[in-house]
Amino acid sequence: MKINKKIAAQRVVCSSLVLLAALGLSACGDKAKKPGQALASVNGEEITVLQLNEEMQRSGVQPAQQEAARKQLLESLIDRQLLQNEANKEKTDRDPKVVQAIERAKSLIVAQAYLQKRIGTVARPTKPEVEEYYNQHPEFFAKRKQFDMRELVIASRDMNDPLKAAMDGAKSLEEVAAWLETHQVKFARTQLVRTSADLPPELSSKLLAMPKGQLFIIREGERSLLISIAEIKDSPVALDAAGAQIEQFLFNKKNKDAADAELKRLRAAAKIDYLNKDVAPGAPDAKAAAPAAAAPEASAKPAEAAAAANERGVAGLK
């Protein structure tokens, strides 16, 4: 039987992330007896059934692999306890950075537990809700388009006026590649496939308006992409194929909306004072106010693209 990769990985990372969680559960070498039936003892410290069950639940092991997984997870808990014991000896749990990390983790866990208790169980989206979302966004589904593109990737520092002029006069990306070779500009060739579900609506509209073979440039920090549209074709997705992903997106959105509503209620009832006015809402950004040259436009695009993808919630359907 193959060992679940997720389980095996836990023993590899237990010396870092897992150790912080373990330290948080045993401040300053507390020897209090743990509840639950003991499965193993590590230098007098018990590992219980409750701990193993918690690990099993978090790992999401498939039923067929549970027997092997239980043994692997128990070994992982033993490794964790060994590290915790040594950390306690060296008073690692008193290191200011570790204490801060533990407090942060504790705060996140407690806050999340409160939200789950307050919000309760959010109803799963109904079939009519899923169908409504599908019909309201034909650009992601029924009328989805696929963009096949070819790219030449160069360093942004090599993007200059002569190269732009060469692109303006070129009839194909191959002519641009030949110009780069002649002028000894290093570049790499790539192929890119994106759909109207992957891209912001404004960019999709611009691409749809471009003729086949159109050349354009996208700057991404230290690199620039010289792109040519090879083909634009229909790539529809049926409701049956998209339904599960839409349902999960709408379910996540319901949970987020409920959490946002609770935070809005709490903020309205609280007295919040910003002791440092520079970080108060509406305060000018010192970096933005500086007269330095503006950052390349593409530097903000990854965050914007991620936000757009989250809003759509259904990008990446194949």
N, C-alpha and C positions, 0 to 999 in steps of 0.2 A: 504494500500500500504506500502510495506516495505521501510524504509528509507535507501538510499544508504549508506553502511558502510563508504565509503570514505568521504562522506559529514559529517556524524556524527563525524568522527575522527577529522575533522578540528577544532571543538569547543574544543576538548580536548587538542590539541597541540598549540592552538593559543597563549598561554602564553609564548611560547618559540620561535620557528622558525618564526612563523608568525609575532611576535612582532618586530623582527629585520627588516623585510621587511617594516613594517609599519613605524618604526622610520626613515628608510632611505628615505621615501617619505615625511616626515614632520620634517625637521631639526629644532631643538630648538623651537618647538611649533608654527611653521608658520601657520597663520590663513588664508592663501590665499584661495579664493573661488575655489572649485573644479568644473571642467567642467562637464556638463551632468545634466539630470533631477534628482532632489533629491528624494530619496525614504524614507529616515529617517533622523532624526537629533539627535545627541547624545551630549547633553550639548553644542549645538550650532554648532557642527561639522557635516557637511552633508555627507551622504552616497548616492552615485548616481547610476543611471542605468549603467553607464559605468563601475563602479567598480564591480557591480554584474555580468554584462556580462563577464567581465574578469575572475571572479571566476568560472562562469559556464563553460567557455571554457577550463580552466585549469583542472577542476574536471573530465571532460569526462563523464558527466552524460548521461545515456540512455534516449532517447526521452520520454519513458513512465513514467520516474521518474522526469522529468524536473520541473513540477509544485511544487511538494513537495521539490525538491532540491533547488529551488529558495528561498523558505521560510527559509529553513535550512541555506542556504548560507548567506542570509540577516542577520539572527541571529548571524552567525559566524562573519560577518563584524561588527556588533554592539559590540560583545564581544571584537573584536580586537581594535575597536576605544576606548572602555572604558579602556583597558589596555594601549593603547598609551597615552591617556589623563593623566593617573596616572603617566606613565613613564616620560612624559614631565614635570609634576609638580616636580618630584624628580630629574629632569635633568639626567635621565638614558642615554639619547642620547649623553651625553657628557663624559660618562665613556670611558676611552681609549680603553678598550677591545671591547666595543660596536661600537665605531667609526671605529676601525680596521675591525670588522666584516662587517660593512656597506660598507666600502671602498672595501673590498674584493668582496662582493656580487655585488656591482656596477661595478667593473672591469670585473667580469665574465659575467655579463649581456651585457655590452657594447661590449666586445670581441666576444661573441656569436652572437650578432646582426650584427656585422661587417662581420663575417664569413658567416652568412646566406645571407647577402646582396651581398657579393662578389661572393660566390659560386653559389647562385641562386638555382633553382630547378634542382636537379640531376635526370636524367631519371631513371625510374624503370628498373630493369633487365628484359631482354626479355626471352621468353620461351627457345630459343636456349641456352642462357647463363645459365639458370637454369639447363637444361639437360646436358650441358657440365660439370658443376661442379659436378652434380650427377654421371656422368660416370667417372670422373677423381678421385673420392674418393669412390671406392667400399667398402673399409673397414668401412666407415661410414654408408653405405646404403645397396647395393645389397649383399655384403658379410659380413655384420655386424655380429659379434659374441657376445654372452652373456655369462658372467662369473658369475656363482653362487658360492659364497664363504662362508665359515664359519670362524668366528673369535673368538679368546680369547683375551680380552683387559686387559693388565696389566700395572702397573706403570713402566716406563723405568728404574727406580732405581732397580727394581727386575730382570731386564734382566742381568743375569750373566753367567759365563762359565758352571756351572752345568746344568742350564736350557737349554743352547744351546746344550750341550751334550745330554740331554734328548730328545730334538727335533730331533737331528741327528739320534738317535736310535729308535725313535717312528715310528710306522707304521700308526698312525692315530692321529687326533687332540684330540680324546677322551683319548688316552694314555697320551698326554701332560696335559690335564685337570686333569687326575688322579694324575700325578706327582705334579702339582701345589697344589692340595688338600692335598696330603701327606705332602708336605713341607710348608703348611699353607701360600701359596702365594695367595693373593686376586686377583680375576679375574672376568670378566663379559663375557657372551656369546652374540654374535651378529651374524646376517646374513647379507650378503652384495651381492647386484646384481649390476654389472657394465657391460657396453658394450664397444666394441672397438671404439665407437663414444665418450665415456666419458673419455677415458684414452689416455695418450700420446702414439704415435705409438710404441716407444721403449718398453714401459711396456706391451702393448698388445702383441707384438711379443714374449716377454719373457713368458707371461702367456700361450700363445698358444703352446709354446714349452714344457711346464710342463705337466707331466702326472697327471691324476686324483688322488687326495689325496695328492699331493705334498705339503709339508709344507714350509713356508717362513716367514720372519719377515719384518715388515715395522715400522720404528721408526717415531713417530710424537711428537717431543718435549718431554713432560713429560709422554707420554704414548707410549706403543709399542703394535703392533698388531701381534698376532701369527695367521697366515692365512693358511687355507687349501682350495684347489680348489675342490668343490663338483661336479661341472659339467660345461662343456663348450658346448654350443649348438648354432646352427644357429639362427639368429634373424634378417632377412632381412627387409628392409624398402623400400616400393615401391616409385617410383617417385611421384605418386599422393599424397601420405601421406607426403612426405618430401618437396614437391615443394614450399609451402608457406613459410616454415622456411628458405629454401635455398634462396628464393627471398629476404626475409628480411635481411638475413646475407649479401648477395651481395650488397643490397642497402645501408646498413650501411657501408660496406667496401668502396663503391664508395664515400660516403660522407667523410669518414675518409681520403681516398686518396686525395680528393680535398682539404681538410683542411690542410693536411700535405704538399701538393704542395705549397699552399699559404704561409704557415709558412716558408718553405724553401726559397721561393722568398723573403720574408721580411727579413729573416736572411742574405741572400746574399747581400741585399742592405743596411743593417744596419751596424753600427760600434758598436760592443759589446765589452766592456772592463770588464774583471773580476778583480775587485779591491781587492778581497781576493783570492789569487792564490790557496788556499787549496780547493776551491770549483770549480775551473776551470776544464773543461773537460780534462781527462787524468791525473789529479792529483791523487797521491796514496791515498787510503782510509786508514785513521789512524787506524781504527779498524782492517782492514784486515792485515795491516803491523805489528800489535802487535804480540808478540810471544805467545799469549794465545792459549789455546787448541782450535782446530777447532770445530765449532758448529756441532751438529748432522746433518747428510745429509738431513734428512726429514724436517729440519727447513726451507729450501728454496723451498721445493716441493709445498706448497700451491700456492705460487705466480707463479711458473712455470706451475703448472696444470691449473691455471686460464688463464694464457697467452695462453697456448695450446688450451684450450677450446674456447677462443675468436677467435683464429686463425681458428679453425675448424668451429666455428659458428653454428654448428648443433648438438651439444651434447644434450643428454637427450630425444631423440625421443623414444616413447614407442610403 
